[in-house]
Amino acid sequence: MPPKPFYEINSQAYLFGKTDETPEEKVRQWALFELLSTYGICINNLEVERQVKVGTRYHRADIVILRESAPYVVIECKKWEDKHKDRGMQQALSYADANTMKARYAVYTNGDVWEVRRKMGEEWVEIPDLPSRIDDNYLVELDELIRSINDFKPAFYWLNQTVPATSARAYFSCLQVLFNGTPYPLNCLDKDLCFGTDNLLRVICARGDHQGYLHEKMVAACKSFSAFFERRLNQGYKEEFLSDDDLRHLTLISKMKFERMVENTRGLKGAEALHLRFIATLLQYLFNQIHLTKKKENFLDVPAVLTREFQELVGFIFQIHLKVSFPDPVLEESGTYLRHFCLPAWEEFKKEDDRTGR
């Protein structure tokens, strides 16, 4: 169901407080009205000029459609006279692929052309149009669901289990893949917490001789966590703390902060509270890894409390969004079947991780 042919909107009816009548704004307002009328998108799921970081530079995406509060579609609007379709689409794709966006669809339009691409695995594939019911939060496309389940299978092998030190690095690498790509339904989690978790897991996975990399990723994790605390609780990290070059101290302060937050989660959503608890267990593991092994290149057993916290977080998300219940951790038999089902996926992942040392 493509949009209606371009038509001009009275500037007095412009959405999102826009008043300038530039050629680009005229196209954007037309696109916004079409998203509301033709596609049935709720206005609360539309954003304009959302900040996005590509490389080292910050940009603003013309239109972003949200799905469960996460970016789902990025639309790049150009003036009618713009004939550089490939360049405009590439701009839309770069925004959609950014770590802070990770959108599923990208659109280029100049009011005349309406070109849509969809992310399929690692490829952006041209498709006729956006889904007709894109705003229905309770719907998920079958291929997205199947791919998500496959992504989770290696980690599910260890639910409610202690991971031996020989498999610890591969286990954390498996988790890092999940929080980097945030497949459905993890894409409903807070983006700052997910981005921070991704970087924290990179620190845990990395070998001890990459000190510059470890510090860079730990600072990136702390900045993301600080952004969440400032936005949700009005209490971020102190700026001078983020300039600390001692990985152990950075980890200790973060661990203490998360432990305090876990004790008082008032005002937070259920998933946010569970995510904080999971991050706290990751920080505890990293602190023990640095403190007890002296060299961070060694790994400790991953305690069952950490894999249980992951199960609590993911189990809550799966129950809310997929109506799926996880095995009862008290009943060992209920988890045995799941482990048997997930074993081949785990063995394949660990073999690949050992080979590549991702």
Helices and strands as residue ranges (DSSP letters): G 11-13, H 23-37, G 43-45, E 46-54, E 57-67, E 70-77, H 85-97, E 105-109, E 114-120, E 123-127, H 142-156, H 165-181, G 186-188, H 191-205, H 211-233, G 239-243, H 247-263, H 270-293, H 304-322, H 332-356
